[in-house]
Amino acid sequence: MSTHRLFVATTAIPLLAVVFVINGTVPGLLIPTTAQAFWTTGFAQSFINDGFSIFAHNIGAPEPAAIAFGLSGALVTSAFLKLGLSAADAYSAAFALWLTIAFAGAYKLTRRLGAEAIMSLLSATLWCTMPVLWFHHGYSMLALGIALLPFYFYCAVRVLDNPKSISNFALFLLACQISVFMDGYTYMMFAVATGFALLFSLIQHRRNDLGREAIKCCSIGVGLLVSYVLYALYVGQAEFVPSPIDFFRGWGANLEFFIVATKGVLFLPDLIGLSEARTAPQYFGDSSVFKSSFSVAIILAAIYAAATAKSDKRLLVLFGLIAVFGFYMSLGPSFKLLVQRPDGMDQLMPKSFELFPTGNAWFSERLPGFKSMRASYRWVALGVFGCWAILALVLSSQRWSITQKIVVLLVVMAFNIPAIGTISSYHNARAAVSSRDEVVRELAPLVNKEETVAFLPFRNDFFVNYLASKLDIRTYNIGGDKNLEAAREAWPETMKRFSQDAIDPDFLTNVRAVLENEDANAVAITYIDFLATAHSAPLKLVFKDELSAIAAKLAEDPRLTVSYSDHFAVVRLKPGLKGMGEAWVQQSYDQLRNREPIKLKRGSSVSTKIGGINPELMLHRGWSRLETTGIWSTRKVSNVLLHLPKQQDLKLQINLSPFVPRPTDQMKVQFVINGTVVHERIYAGPQREEVETITVPSSALSEDGINVLEFKIDQLLSPTKIGIQDPRSLGVMLKKIGVE
């Protein structure tokens, strides 16, 4: 090894140690987060269970689950798990490895811009300790995506400098794959920065060989396109459903967030009084918006560097444009200064609260990729990258002395130091991850390897990723909003009947249905919140009294057996019994006919809303809860029991609103009386209240006057498809039933 390389290596080691501590990635000692660690290691362990697959078969059944983001990180975590590391240490080791690559990428980019080795090492350290990076460890691979931005850009620069090199193109292609499978937000930032660099390169060399410039365009285009196509094929969709523009507004940064830090996040701003206390209910969006946007130190350093040092003006303009674009997009569609959220309002921000529009709503509403960047403030990472790149460029200038360069770097780095509580939280997080193995050991005797277990009520079950993969069982549950949404599409009908994070009136009946239809070998009624369990707080009991009572009732069923632990009641069919399937459904249907009906006479009607009907009349029939305007069906077949007069040409009048929110949506609804289809209609596009007048032949009516009216729907739709945070799958809202 040459003297120079030895110097770089020996200097990099202590600097990397600083990076690892600030980021909480020290195996055996620190881990940067808990929830995302369980989520990622769950996928990673499942990959191993399947023989190093890139799909998880333990979670998100019945289809193999693609990890919505972070495959690049999860695969490395799998490798460390295979080597025998614990979950916490495998996660930390994987992050430490990627941070080393990010450090090397930042070093190489700074060297390519002309800086000395020591300046490049310090510059890489500065980048890898940026608050916008380490704060986002709570969002897992987003942090790594931010860390790797200089590496990605370095790979793109190599192609632009020498487009005919096969090795340069291969490295860029690899960077594209790593980026798209690491995190979608930073993939877009990488694409934007590369696009600006390509444009500047074409302008600079517009009089050069056209063939060479064409190779540049093709290389960049092919790299980005191939990576995007591979990702779309992997997750099974080209893009996710866009959120409403008010989401982009809510998650846009207030101007003061860039300048004044949030108390308790950074050491130096707290020390000198450049921070203020903020709480999530004060602002639109969530706390990550105001906690991670502080960047005044690197902004001022970049401005000072650009104004005082003699550097390549074209590169200064390029990096300045990247920085300005990043900060501009981070504002979201609305300019906000000291804008706060009034009490009682949700996190989405109406346009009426903006000081004036920024104009970037056009990007967020129209352009592919940009439409998925709903947490607008995260663009600040691109802005910070642009500012850091300006500083890295100026480090190559001879205008500044070595002392001046080191002072600027150290001053900015001082503003990167996290508050003391952040470092201690890394240590506590590792202890919390290790302690959750007690839950695994608790459930292990109650389930069998490779059987299917439904954990109910289901939620955004982050911890189940780890739990199911460690026990090597299969479950419908899965952690992650996007993963849960994708899994639910393929769930059996019995699982779709449950409401997220709720015990609805049909809960007990639906548990029986899962078992009798043999959609699961066991149902684990869960007394703890698996999302909260994935965090470091003590185990949180939820609905324990209600769920314990349900478990006790199920234990009385002669066909079922229930086994208990502190946090679970596992229900299954008794040994030797087969599920009754449709026979059980028919038995349940017959029991429903024996309940109290809604009584209607000629000229009478009943409103199915709060205050309009006894809610018990709608229990166990495939409906949600009564609301102020009606009641939503949440199954493909829902029903009401009606006592109707026996007469010729009886006419029912039904007021309803189908859930078809988008112009491209449609829903087929059949109206069935005692098994006879008496009316059918297809609703297309957004609908207001519809009034269906249905003639019912006397031959369809029962002799005893008790009639079952069913609503059969071809497909239920989820409000999450249009950005509404309602986890139910909805059919029609029934508002009124009457007899003419």
Secondary structure, DSSP 4 states (H G I P E B T S, - for coil): --HHHHHHHHHHHHHHHHHHHHHT--TTT--S-SHHHHHHHHHHHHHHHTTS-SSBSSSSTTSPBPPSS-HHHHHHHHHHHHTT--HHHHHHHHHHHHHHHHHHHHHHHHHHTT--HHHHHHHHHHHHT-HHHHGGGGGTHHHHHHHTHHHHHHHHHHHHH-TT-HHHHHHHHHHHHHHHTT-HHHHHHHHHHHHHHHHHHHHHTTTS-HHHHHHHHHHHHHHHHHHHHHHHHHHT-SSPPPPPHHHHHHTSPPHHHHHSEETTTBHHHHHHT-EE---GGGSSS-HHHHHH---HHHHHHHHHHHHHS---HHHHHHHHHHHHHHHHHHTTTEE-SS--PPTT--SS--GGG-SEE-STHHHHHHSTTGGG--SGGGGHHHHHHHHHHHHHHHTT-SSS-HHHHHHHHHHHHHTTPBPHHHHHHHHHHHHHHHHTHHHHHHHGGGS-TT-BEEEES----HHHHHHHHHHT-B-S--SSHHHHHHHHHHS-HHHHTSPTT---TTHHHHHHHHHHTTS-SEEEEESB-HHHHTSSSPP-B-SHHHHHHHHHHHHTSTTEEEEE-SSEEEEEEPTT----THHHHHHHHHHHHTSPPEE--TT-EEE-STTTS-GGGGTTSSEEEE-SS-EEE-SSEEEEEEE----TTEEEEEEEEE---STT-EEEEEEEETTEEEEEEEEESS---EEEEEEE-GGGS-TTSEEEEEEEES--B-GGGGT------B-EEEEEEEE-
